Amino acid sequence: MPPVYSARMVQGKRAYTLARKGELPPMDPKTITISSIELTNYNFPSLSFRVVCSKGTYIRALARDIGLRLNSGAYLSELVRCRIGNFYLKDAMGIEDFERNFVFL
């Protein structure tokens, strides 16, 4: 289930716009695919995991759902997107290279 503070369109408006006004927008469940999920670090009470998922997956909602299953609650303190399609974070240009190569037209 997407979070109410998401950019998903509900009644012609972004859900977060309604949520910020104190309204609870009706959110419909969304089918997503989690291809893999791997626990990468655990140091109570924190854990880190790596997820390969379909577009439209709300990782905040995944953390929420994991917390619910553990009867403890959970939230994200950090999110790093390592890949989008064939583009990898490890191949990204650093800010210094970007500034050096940027051309004003």
Biopython code that builds the backbone (N, CA, C, O; Angstrom):
import numpy as np
from Bio.PDB.StructureBuilder import StructureBuilder

atoms = [
    (1, "MET", "N", (0.848, -1.176, 0.000)),
    (1, "MET", "CA", (0.000, 0.000, 0.000)),
    (1, "MET", "C", (0.896, 1.243, 0.000)),
    (1, "MET", "O", (1.744, 1.387, 0.880)),
    (2, "PRO", "N", (0.721, 2.134, -0.966)),
    (2, "PRO", "CA", (1.541, 3.358, -0.985)),
    (2, "PRO", "C", (1.276, 4.211, 0.254)),
    (2, "PRO", "O", (0.173, 4.188, 0.800)),
    (3, "PRO", "N", (2.288, 4.964, 0.698)),
    (3, "PRO", "CA", (2.077, 5.848, 1.848)),
    (3, "PRO", "C", (1.203, 7.035, 1.466)),
    (3, "PRO", "O", (1.190, 7.445, 0.306)),
    (4, "VAL", "N", (0.474, 7.592, 2.429)),
    (4, "VAL", "CA", (-0.377, 8.743, 2.135)),
    (4, "VAL", "C", (0.466, 9.969, 1.776)),
    (4, "VAL", "O", (-0.003, 10.849, 1.054)),
    (5, "TYR", "N", (1.692, 10.035, 2.266)),
    (5, "TYR", "CA", (2.595, 11.120, 1.885)),
    (5, "TYR", "C", (3.413, 10.685, 0.679)),
    (5, "TYR", "O", (4.637, 10.582, 0.753)),
    (6, "SER", "N", (2.731, 10.430, -0.428)),
    (6, "SER", "CA", (3.398, 10.044, -1.671)),
    (6, "SER", "C", (2.938, 10.973, -2.788)),
    (6, "SER", "O", (1.985, 11.734, -2.627)),
    (7, "ALA", "N", (3.621, 10.900, -3.910)),
    (7, "ALA", "CA", (3.280, 11.746, -5.061)),
    (7, "ALA", "C", (2.180, 11.122, -5.915)),
    (7, "ALA", "O", (1.849, 11.655, -6.974)),
    (8, "ARG", "N", (1.622, 10.025, -5.482)),
    (8, "ARG", "CA", (0.567, 9.348, -6.232)),
    (8, "ARG", "C", (-0.653, 10.258, -6.377)),
    (8, "ARG", "O", (-1.048, 10.943, -5.433)),
    (9, "MET", "N", (-1.244, 10.254, -7.577)),
    (9, "MET", "CA", (-2.421, 11.087, -7.834)),
    (9, "MET", "C", (-3.671, 10.436, -7.236)),
    (9, "MET", "O", (-3.953, 9.262, -7.474)),
    (10, "VAL", "N", (-4.404, 11.219, -6.463)),
    (10, "VAL", "CA", (-5.655, 10.784, -5.846)),
    (10, "VAL", "C", (-6.645, 11.928, -6.021)),
    (10, "VAL", "O", (-6.369, 13.056, -5.612)),
    (11, "GLN", "N", (-7.773, 11.650, -6.613)),
    (11, "GLN", "CA", (-8.807, 12.670, -6.826)),
    (11, "GLN", "C", (-8.242, 13.900, -7.545)),
    (11, "GLN", "O", (-8.632, 15.032, -7.261)),
    (12, "GLY", "N", (-7.314, 13.658, -8.482)),
    (12, "GLY", "CA", (-6.732, 14.740, -9.276)),
    (12, "GLY", "C", (-5.665, 15.561, -8.568)),
    (12, "GLY", "O", (-5.191, 16.557, -9.114)),
    (13, "LYS", "N", (-5.280, 15.158, -7.360)),
    (13, "LYS", "CA", (-4.249, 15.876, -6.606)),
    (13, "LYS", "C", (-3.221, 14.878, -6.095)),
    (13, "LYS", "O", (-3.497, 13.683, -5.989)),
    (14, "ARG", "N", (-2.041, 15.379, -5.782)),
    (14, "ARG", "CA", (-1.016, 14.527, -5.182)),
    (14, "ARG", "C", (-1.467, 14.126, -3.779)),
    (14, "ARG", "O", (-2.001, 14.945, -3.031)),
    (15, "ALA", "N", (-1.247, 12.867, -3.434)),
    (15, "ALA", "CA", (-1.681, 12.367, -2.122)),
    (15, "ALA", "C", (-1.070, 13.182, -0.989)),
    (15, "ALA", "O", (-1.740, 13.451, 0.008)),
    (16, "TYR", "N", (0.208, 13.582, -1.130)),
    (16, "TYR", "CA", (0.844, 14.343, -0.057)),
    (16, "TYR", "C", (0.176, 15.698, 0.156)),
    (16, "TYR", "O", (0.169, 16.207, 1.277)),
    (17, "THR", "N", (-0.386, 16.293, -0.902)),
    (17, "THR", "CA", (-1.087, 17.571, -0.762)),
    (17, "THR", "C", (-2.311, 17.403, 0.130)),
    (17, "THR", "O", (-2.561, 18.226, 1.011)),
    (18, "LEU", "N", (-3.069, 16.341, -0.099)),
    (18, "LEU", "CA", (-4.243, 16.063, 0.736)),
    (18, "LEU", "C", (-3.831, 15.722, 2.164)),
    (18, "LEU", "O", (-4.440, 16.196, 3.123)),
    (19, "ALA", "N", (-2.791, 14.895, 2.299)),
    (19, "ALA", "CA", (-2.341, 14.464, 3.630)),
    (19, "ALA", "C", (-1.870, 15.652, 4.455)),
    (19, "ALA", "O", (-2.112, 15.700, 5.661)),
    (20, "ARG", "N", (-1.202, 16.608, 3.823)),
    (20, "ARG", "CA", (-0.723, 17.790, 4.551)),
    (20, "ARG", "C", (-1.864, 18.678, 5.029)),
    (20, "ARG", "O", (-1.695, 19.469, 5.957)),
    (21, "LYS", "N", (-3.020, 18.548, 4.398)),
    (21, "LYS", "CA", (-4.202, 19.299, 4.830)),
    (21, "LYS", "C", (-4.974, 18.545, 5.913)),
    (21, "LYS", "O", (-6.025, 19.001, 6.364)),
    (22, "GLY", "N", (-4.452, 17.394, 6.326)),
    (22, "GLY", "CA", (-5.109, 16.608, 7.353)),
    (22, "GLY", "C", (-6.122, 15.619, 6.812)),
    (22, "GLY", "O", (-6.786, 14.927, 7.584)),
    (23, "GLU", "N", (-6.249, 15.541, 5.489)),
    (23, "GLU", "CA", (-7.168, 14.586, 4.878)),
    (23, "GLU", "C", (-6.443, 13.255, 4.689)),
    (23, "GLU", "O", (-5.241, 13.229, 4.423)),
    (24, "LEU", "N", (-7.164, 12.175, 4.825)),
    (24, "LEU", "CA", (-6.602, 10.855, 4.558)),
    (24, "LEU", "C", (-7.055, 10.424, 3.169)),
    (24, "LEU", "O", (-8.182, 9.954, 3.011)),
    (25, "PRO", "N", (-6.198, 10.574, 2.158)),
    (25, "PRO", "CA", (-6.614, 10.208, 0.811)),
    (25, "PRO", "C", (-6.824, 8.698, 0.697)),
    (25, "PRO", "O", (-6.058, 7.925, 1.272)),
    (26, "PRO", "N", (-7.852, 8.272, -0.038)),
    (26, "PRO", "CA", (-8.057, 6.830, -0.216)),
    (26, "PRO", "C", (-6.959, 6.264, -1.109)),
    (26, "PRO", "O", (-6.829, 6.662, -2.266)),
    (27, "MET", "N", (-6.179, 5.348, -0.579)),
    (27, "MET", "CA", (-5.066, 4.759, -1.323)),
    (27, "MET", "C", (-5.419, 3.326, -1.697)),
    (27, "MET", "O", (-5.778, 2.518, -0.841)),
    (28, "ASP", "N", (-5.314, 3.025, -2.971)),
    (28, "ASP", "CA", (-5.550, 1.664, -3.442)),
    (28, "ASP", "C", (-4.246, 0.889, -3.420)),
    (28, "ASP", "O", (-3.186, 1.459, -3.678)),
    (29, "PRO", "N", (-4.305, -0.412, -3.115)),
    (29, "PRO", "CA", (-3.090, -1.223, -3.153)),
    (29, "PRO", "C", (-2.515, -1.243, -4.564)),
    (29, "PRO", "O", (-3.245, -1.124, -5.548)),
    (30, "LYS", "N", (-1.212, -1.393, -4.646)),
    (30, "LYS", "CA", (-0.527, -1.422, -5.924)),
    (30, "LYS", "C", (0.273, -2.711, -6.003)),
    (30, "LYS", "O", (0.939, -3.093, -5.040)),
    (31, "THR", "N", (0.210, -3.387, -7.154)),
    (31, "THR", "CA", (0.991, -4.611, -7.350)),
    (31, "THR", "C", (2.402, -4.230, -7.770)),
    (31, "THR", "O", (2.597, -3.495, -8.738)),
    (32, "ILE", "N", (3.376, -4.734, -7.038)),
    (32, "ILE", "CA", (4.788, -4.498, -7.338)),
    (32, "ILE", "C", (5.510, -5.836, -7.316)),
    (32, "ILE", "O", (4.950, -6.857, -6.916)),
    (33, "THR", "N", (6.764, -5.811, -7.754)),
    (33, "THR", "CA", (7.576, -7.023, -7.727)),
    (33, "THR", "C", (8.857, -6.762, -6.956)),
    (33, "THR", "O", (9.592, -5.824, -7.266)),
    (34, "ILE", "N", (9.125, -7.575, -5.966)),
    (34, "ILE", "CA", (10.405, -7.553, -5.260)),
    (34, "ILE", "C", (11.181, -8.749, -5.796)),
    (34, "ILE", "O", (10.880, -9.894, -5.458)),
    (35, "SER", "N", (12.186, -8.480, -6.635)),
    (35, "SER", "CA", (12.982, -9.561, -7.227)),
    (35, "SER", "C", (13.929, -10.169, -6.208)),
    (35, "SER", "O", (14.152, -11.380, -6.197)),
    (36, "SER", "N", (14.487, -9.318, -5.350)),
    (36, "SER", "CA", (15.337, -9.824, -4.273)),
    (36, "SER", "C", (15.405, -8.806, -3.152)),
    (36, "SER", "O", (15.280, -7.600, -3.367)),
    (37, "ILE", "N", (15.603, -9.315, -1.969)),
    (37, "ILE", "CA", (15.816, -8.464, -0.791)),
    (37, "ILE", "C", (16.868, -9.171, 0.049)),
    (37, "ILE", "O", (16.771, -10.368, 0.319)),
    (38, "GLU", "N", (17.879, -8.404, 0.458)),
    (38, "GLU", "CA", (19.026, -8.987, 1.150)),
    (38, "GLU", "C", (19.370, -8.136, 2.367)),
    (38, "GLU", "O", (19.561, -6.926, 2.249)),
    (39, "LEU", "N", (19.449, -8.762, 3.524)),
    (39, "LEU", "CA", (19.885, -8.078, 4.734)),
    (39, "LEU", "C", (21.388, -7.863, 4.618)),
    (39, "LEU", "O", (22.145, -8.828, 4.512)),
    (40, "THR", "N", (21.829, -6.602, 4.638)),
    (40, "THR", "CA", (23.256, -6.305, 4.464)),
    (40, "THR", "C", (23.942, -5.924, 5.764)),
    (40, "THR", "O", (25.165, -6.018, 5.862)),
    (41, "ASN", "N", (23.178, -5.493, 6.769)),
    (41, "ASN", "CA", (23.772, -5.144, 8.052)),
    (41, "ASN", "C", (22.685, -5.173, 9.120)),
    (41, "ASN", "O", (21.548, -4.769, 8.878)),
    (42, "TYR", "N", (23.049, -5.654, 10.298)),
    (42, "TYR", "CA", (22.125, -5.641, 11.433)),
    (42, "TYR", "C", (22.907, -5.282, 12.678)),
    (42, "TYR", "O", (23.838, -5.987, 13.069)),
    (43, "ASN", "N", (22.523, -4.185, 13.291)),
    (43, "ASN", "CA", (23.119, -3.732, 14.542)),
    (43, "ASN", "C", (21.968, -3.160, 15.361)),
    (43, "ASN", "O", (21.635, -1.981, 15.233)),
    (44, "PHE", "N", (21.360, -3.996, 16.201)),
    (44, "PHE", "CA", (20.156, -3.627, 16.923)),
    (44, "PHE", "C", (20.240, -2.211, 17.455)),
    (44, "PHE", "O", (21.225, -1.862, 18.105)),
    (45, "PRO", "N", (19.245, -1.390, 17.200)),
    (45, "PRO", "CA", (17.948, -1.676, 16.607)),
    (45, "PRO", "C", (17.886, -1.386, 15.097)),
    (45, "PRO", "O", (16.801, -1.391, 14.515)),
    (46, "SER", "N", (19.017, -1.139, 14.473)),
    (46, "SER", "CA", (19.028, -0.764, 13.058)),
    (46, "SER", "C", (19.398, -1.931, 12.166)),
    (46, "SER", "O", (20.143, -2.831, 12.552)),
    (47, "LEU", "N", (18.850, -1.884, 10.954)),
    (47, "LEU", "CA", (19.266, -2.854, 9.955)),
    (47, "LEU", "C", (19.311, -2.170, 8.599)),
    (47, "LEU", "O", (18.651, -1.156, 8.373)),
    (48, "SER", "N", (20.090, -2.736, 7.715)),
    (48, "SER", "CA", (20.199, -2.254, 6.340)),
    (48, "SER", "C", (19.859, -3.402, 5.419)),
    (48, "SER", "O", (20.147, -4.561, 5.718)),
    (49, "PHE", "N", (19.245, -3.074, 4.296)),
    (49, "PHE", "CA", (18.940, -4.114, 3.323)),
    (49, "PHE", "C", (19.059, -3.566, 1.916)),
    (49, "PHE", "O", (18.975, -2.358, 1.694)),
    (50, "ARG", "N", (19.255, -4.468, 0.971)),
    (50, "ARG", "CA", (19.365, -4.153, -0.442)),
    (50, "ARG", "C", (18.153, -4.764, -1.130)),
    (50, "ARG", "O", (17.825, -5.927, -0.894)),
    (51, "VAL", "N", (17.491, -3.993, -1.972)),
    (51, "VAL", "CA", (16.278, -4.445, -2.641)),
    (51, "VAL", "C", (16.418, -4.254, -4.142)),
    (51, "VAL", "O", (16.881, -3.209, -4.599)),
    (52, "VAL", "N", (16.023, -5.256, -4.904)),
    (52, "VAL", "CA", (15.849, -5.127, -6.346)),
    (52, "VAL", "C", (14.348, -5.232, -6.572)),
    (52, "VAL", "O", (13.729, -6.244, -6.242)),
    (53, "CYS", "N", (13.765, -4.171, -7.141)),
    (53, "CYS", "CA", (12.311, -4.103, -7.206)),
    (53, "CYS", "C", (11.840, -3.444, -8.496)),
    (53, "CYS", "O", (12.623, -2.846, -9.233)),
    (54, "SER", "N", (10.556, -3.568, -8.745)),
    (54, "SER", "CA", (9.941, -2.955, -9.920)),
    (54, "SER", "C", (9.731, -1.468, -9.680)),
    (54, "SER", "O", (9.768, -0.988, -8.547)),
    (55, "LYS", "N", (9.507, -0.749, -10.781)),
    (55, "LYS", "CA", (9.203, 0.676, -10.639)),
    (55, "LYS", "C", (7.893, 0.815, -9.867)),
    (55, "LYS", "O", (7.029, -0.061, -9.906)),
    (56, "GLY", "N", (7.775, 1.922, -9.178)),
    (56, "GLY", "CA", (6.566, 2.159, -8.402)),
    (56, "GLY", "C", (6.596, 1.558, -7.012)),
    (56, "GLY", "O", (5.609, 1.638, -6.281)),
    (57, "THR", "N", (7.723, 0.952, -6.633)),
    (57, "THR", "CA", (7.839, 0.389, -5.289)),
    (57, "THR", "C", (8.176, 1.511, -4.316)),
    (57, "THR", "O", (9.118, 2.269, -4.547)),
    (58, "TYR", "N", (7.432, 1.620, -3.252)),
    (58, "TYR", "CA", (7.694, 2.614, -2.219)),
    (58, "TYR", "C", (8.503, 1.938, -1.121)),
    (58, "TYR", "O", (7.973, 1.138, -0.350)),
    (59, "ILE", "N", (9.783, 2.265, -1.055)),
    (59, "ILE", "CA", (10.660, 1.617, -0.077)),
    (59, "ILE", "C", (10.271, 2.020, 1.345)),
    (59, "ILE", "O", (10.419, 1.221, 2.270)),
    (60, "ARG", "N", (9.776, 3.244, 1.533)),
    (60, "ARG", "CA", (9.271, 3.627, 2.869)),
    (60, "ARG", "C", (8.136, 2.705, 3.291)),
    (60, "ARG", "O", (8.046, 2.309, 4.453)),
    (61, "ALA", "N", (7.269, 2.366, 2.339)),
    (61, "ALA", "CA", (6.154, 1.467, 2.653)),
    (61, "ALA", "C", (6.668, 0.056, 2.939)),
    (61, "ALA", "O", (6.122, -0.645, 3.792)),
    (62, "LEU", "N", (7.715, -0.358, 2.228)),
    (62, "LEU", "CA", (8.308, -1.675, 2.494)),
    (62, "LEU", "C", (8.867, -1.718, 3.915)),
    (62, "LEU", "O", (8.663, -2.700, 4.630)),
    (63, "ALA", "N", (9.568, -0.663, 4.329)),
    (63, "ALA", "CA", (10.088, -0.607, 5.700)),
    (63, "ALA", "C", (8.945, -0.639, 6.706)),
    (63, "ALA", "O", (9.016, -1.340, 7.716)),
    (64, "ARG", "N", (7.896, 0.121, 6.426)),
    (64, "ARG", "CA", (6.711, 0.123, 7.299)),
    (64, "ARG", "C", (6.141, -1.285, 7.427)),
    (64, "ARG", "O", (5.828, -1.735, 8.529)),
    (65, "ASP", "N", (6.006, -1.984, 6.289)),
    (65, "ASP", "CA", (5.421, -3.325, 6.295)),
    (65, "ASP", "C", (6.305, -4.335, 7.019)),
    (65, "ASP", "O", (5.800, -5.220, 7.709)),
    (66, "ILE", "N", (7.624, -4.205, 6.864)),
    (66, "ILE", "CA", (8.542, -5.091, 7.601)),
    (66, "ILE", "C", (8.371, -4.862, 9.101)),
    (66, "ILE", "O", (8.312, -5.822, 9.870)),
    (67, "GLY", "N", (8.290, -3.597, 9.522)),
    (67, "GLY", "CA", (8.075, -3.288, 10.938)),
    (67, "GLY", "C", (6.768, -3.853, 11.464)),
    (67, "GLY", "O", (6.710, -4.356, 12.586)),
    (68, "LEU", "N", (5.717, -3.770, 10.652)),
    (68, "LEU", "CA", (4.428, -4.339, 11.070)),
    (68, "LEU", "C", (4.525, -5.847, 11.251)),
    (68, "LEU", "O", (3.983, -6.398, 12.209)),
    (69, "ARG", "N", (5.224, -6.520, 10.321)),
    (69, "ARG", "CA", (5.371, -7.981, 10.434)),
    (69, "ARG", "C", (6.197, -8.375, 11.656)),
    (69, "ARG", "O", (6.005, -9.451, 12.223)),
    (70, "LEU", "N", (7.111, -7.501, 12.055)),
    (70, "LEU", "CA", (7.939, -7.772, 13.232)),
    (70, "LEU", "C", (7.290, -7.285, 14.529)),
    (70, "LEU", "O", (7.870, -7.405, 15.608)),
    (71, "ASN", "N", (6.071, -6.731, 14.409)),
    (71, "ASN", "CA", (5.353, -6.172, 15.561)),
    (71, "ASN", "C", (6.177, -5.121, 16.299)),
    (71, "ASN", "O", (6.157, -5.057, 17.528)),
    (72, "SER", "N", (6.902, -4.296, 15.542)),
    (72, "SER", "CA", (7.750, -3.316, 16.204)),
    (72, "SER", "C", (7.652, -1.915, 15.611)),
    (72, "SER", "O", (7.998, -0.947, 16.288)),
    (73, "GLY", "N", (7.200, -1.780, 14.393)),
    (73, "GLY", "CA", (7.249, -0.495, 13.707)),
    (73, "GLY", "C", (8.625, -0.302, 13.094)),
    (73, "GLY", "O", (9.607, -0.887, 13.552)),
    (74, "ALA", "N", (8.689, 0.515, 12.064)),
    (74, "ALA", "CA", (9.964, 0.768, 11.401)),
    (74, "ALA", "C", (9.853, 2.024, 10.552)),
    (74, "ALA", "O", (8.755, 2.433, 10.172)),
    (75, "TYR", "N", (10.983, 2.627, 10.259)),
    (75, "TYR", "CA", (11.030, 3.781, 9.369)),
    (75, "TYR", "C", (12.386, 3.794, 8.662)),
    (75, "TYR", "O", (13.325, 3.117, 9.083)),
    (76, "LEU", "N", (12.474, 4.567, 7.592)),
    (76, "LEU", "CA", (13.740, 4.711, 6.878)),
    (76, "LEU", "C", (14.523, 5.867, 7.456)),
    (76, "LEU", "O", (13.973, 6.947, 7.668)),
    (77, "SER", "N", (15.795, 5.654, 7.712)),
    (77, "SER", "CA", (16.666, 6.749, 8.120)),
    (77, "SER", "C", (17.575, 7.152, 6.965)),
    (77, "SER", "O", (18.186, 8.220, 6.991)),
    (78, "GLU", "N", (17.664, 6.294, 5.954)),
    (78, "GLU", "CA", (18.512, 6.572, 4.796)),
    (78, "GLU", "C", (18.032, 5.746, 3.618)),
    (78, "GLU", "O", (17.592, 4.608, 3.785)),
    (79, "LEU", "N", (18.117, 6.319, 2.431)),
    (79, "LEU", "CA", (17.755, 5.610, 1.208)),
    (79, "LEU", "C", (18.765, 5.979, 0.132)),
    (79, "LEU", "O", (18.977, 7.160, -0.145)),
    (80, "VAL", "N", (19.383, 4.984, -0.469)),
    (80, "VAL", "CA", (20.333, 5.195, -1.561)),
    (80, "VAL", "C", (19.852, 4.394, -2.752)),
    (80, "VAL", "O", (19.713, 3.174, -2.676)),
    (81, "ARG", "N", (19.598, 5.089, -3.860)),
    (81, "ARG", "CA", (19.206, 4.410, -5.090)),
    (81, "ARG", "C", (20.493, 4.076, -5.839)),
    (81, "ARG", "O", (21.184, 4.976, -6.317)),
    (82, "CYS", "N", (20.818, 2.791, -5.944)),
    (82, "CYS", "CA", (22.073, 2.345, -6.545)),
    (82, "CYS", "C", (21.965, 2.107, -8.042)),
    (82, "CYS", "O", (22.972, 2.102, -8.751)),
    (83, "ARG", "N", (20.738, 1.908, -8.522)),
    (83, "ARG", "CA", (20.563, 1.601, -9.931)),
    (83, "ARG", "C", (19.173, 2.011, -10.381)),
    (83, "ARG", "O", (18.194, 1.868, -9.647)),
    (84, "ILE", "N", (19.106, 2.524, -11.603)),
    (84, "ILE", "CA", (17.833, 2.773, -12.283)),
    (84, "ILE", "C", (18.009, 2.219, -13.685)),
    (84, "ILE", "O", (18.745, 2.783, -14.494)),
    (85, "GLY", "N", (17.333, 1.112, -13.972)),
    (85, "GLY", "CA", (17.507, 0.474, -15.277)),
    (85, "GLY", "C", (18.946, 0.047, -15.472)),
    (85, "GLY", "O", (19.480, -0.723, -14.673)),
    (86, "ASN", "N", (19.584, 0.540, -16.529)),
    (86, "ASN", "CA", (20.990, 0.205, -16.814)),
    (86, "ASN", "C", (21.963, 1.250, -16.279)),
    (86, "ASN", "O", (23.157, 1.183, -16.574)),
    (87, "PHE", "N", (21.483, 2.208, -15.503)),
    (87, "PHE", "CA", (22.329, 3.259, -14.951)),
    (87, "PHE", "C", (22.655, 2.940, -13.501)),
    (87, "PHE", "O", (21.756, 2.732, -12.687)),
    (88, "TYR", "N", (23.964, 2.902, -13.175)),
    (88, "TYR", "CA", (24.433, 2.532, -11.847)),
    (88, "TYR", "C", (25.065, 3.730, -11.147)),
    (88, "TYR", "O", (25.752, 4.532, -11.779)),
    (89, "LEU", "N", (24.837, 3.849, -9.862)),
    (89, "LEU", "CA", (25.422, 4.923, -9.068)),
    (89, "LEU", "C", (26.943, 4.893, -9.160)),
    (89, "LEU", "O", (27.579, 5.946, -9.214)),
    (90, "LYS", "N", (27.530, 3.705, -9.178)),
    (90, "LYS", "CA", (28.993, 3.586, -9.235)),
    (90, "LYS", "C", (29.579, 4.178, -10.515)),
    (90, "LYS", "O", (30.760, 4.521, -10.553)),
    (91, "ASP", "N", (28.769, 4.299, -11.555)),
    (91, "ASP", "CA", (29.226, 4.858, -12.827)),
    (91, "ASP", "C", (28.913, 6.344, -12.975)),
    (91, "ASP", "O", (29.261, 6.958, -13.983)),
    (92, "ALA", "N", (28.260, 6.916, -11.976)),
    (92, "ALA", "CA", (27.833, 8.314, -12.064)),
    (92, "ALA", "C", (29.024, 9.260, -12.004)),
    (92, "ALA", "O", (30.051, 8.957, -11.398)),
    (93, "MET", "N", (28.862, 10.406, -12.646)),
    (93, "MET", "CA", (29.876, 11.446, -12.638)),
    (93, "MET", "C", (29.809, 12.186, -11.304)),
    (93, "MET", "O", (28.724, 12.528, -10.834)),
    (94, "GLY", "N", (30.955, 12.431, -10.702)),
    (94, "GLY", "CA", (31.009, 13.199, -9.467)),
    (94, "GLY", "C", (30.739, 14.669, -9.737)),
    (94, "GLY", "O", (30.822, 15.116, -10.881)),
    (95, "ILE", "N", (30.418, 15.423, -8.694)),
    (95, "ILE", "CA", (30.078, 16.827, -8.857)),
    (95, "ILE", "C", (31.243, 17.623, -9.438)),
    (95, "ILE", "O", (31.027, 18.537, -10.235)),
    (96, "GLU", "N", (32.474, 17.291, -9.050)),
    (96, "GLU", "CA", (33.641, 18.011, -9.575)),
    (96, "GLU", "C", (33.760, 17.805, -11.083)),
    (96, "GLU", "O", (34.007, 18.760, -11.820)),
    (97, "ASP", "N", (33.586, 16.559, -11.549)),
    (97, "ASP", "CA", (33.640, 16.288, -12.991)),
    (97, "ASP", "C", (32.499, 16.978, -13.715)),
    (97, "ASP", "O", (32.681, 17.506, -14.812)),
    (98, "PHE", "N", (31.328, 16.976, -13.104)),
    (98, "PHE", "CA", (30.180, 17.636, -13.712)),
    (98, "PHE", "C", (30.460, 19.130, -13.893)),
    (98, "PHE", "O", (30.245, 19.680, -14.973)),
    (99, "GLU", "N", (30.940, 19.781, -12.829)),
    (99, "GLU", "CA", (31.240, 21.209, -12.905)),
    (99, "GLU", "C", (32.305, 21.498, -13.954)),
    (99, "GLU", "O", (32.208, 22.481, -14.688)),
    (100, "ARG", "N", (33.317, 20.644, -14.023)),
    (100, "ARG", "CA", (34.415, 20.825, -14.990)),
    (100, "ARG", "C", (33.931, 20.675, -16.428)),
    (100, "ARG", "O", (34.428, 21.350, -17.329)),
    (101, "ASN", "N", (32.965, 19.793, -16.637)),
    (101, "ASN", "CA", (32.486, 19.502, -17.997)),
    (101, "ASN", "C", (31.234, 20.265, -18.399)),
    (101, "ASN", "O", (30.800, 20.188, -19.548)),
    (102, "PHE", "N", (30.647, 21.006, -17.452)),
    (102, "PHE", "CA", (29.419, 21.738, -17.740)),
    (102, "PHE", "C", (29.707, 22.891, -18.673)),
    (102, "PHE", "O", (30.660, 23.643, -18.465)),
    (103, "VAL", "N", (28.891, 23.035, -19.698)),
    (103, "VAL", "CA", (29.077, 24.109, -20.681)),
    (103, "VAL", "C", (27.816, 24.963, -20.697)),
    (103, "VAL", "O", (26.718, 24.452, -20.914)),
    (104, "PHE", "N", (27.974, 26.256, -20.468)),
    (104, "PHE", "CA", (26.846, 27.178, -20.577)),
    (104, "PHE", "C", (26.615, 27.475, -22.041)),
    (104, "PHE", "O", (27.562, 27.757, -22.774)),
    (105, "LEU", "N", (25.382, 27.418, -22.472)),
    (105, "LEU", "CA", (25.051, 27.738, -23.879)),
    (105, "LEU", "C", (24.617, 29.158, -24.027)),
    (105, "LEU", "O", (24.303, 29.596, -25.134)),
]
sb = StructureBuilder()
sb.init_structure("model")
sb.init_model(0)
sb.init_chain("A")
sb.init_seg("    ")
for serial, (resi, resn, name, xyz) in enumerate(atoms, 1):
    if name == "N":
        sb.init_residue(resn, " ", resi, " ")
    sb.init_atom(name, np.array(xyz, "f"), 0.0, 1.0, " ", f" {name:<3s}", serial, name[0])
structure = sb.get_structure()
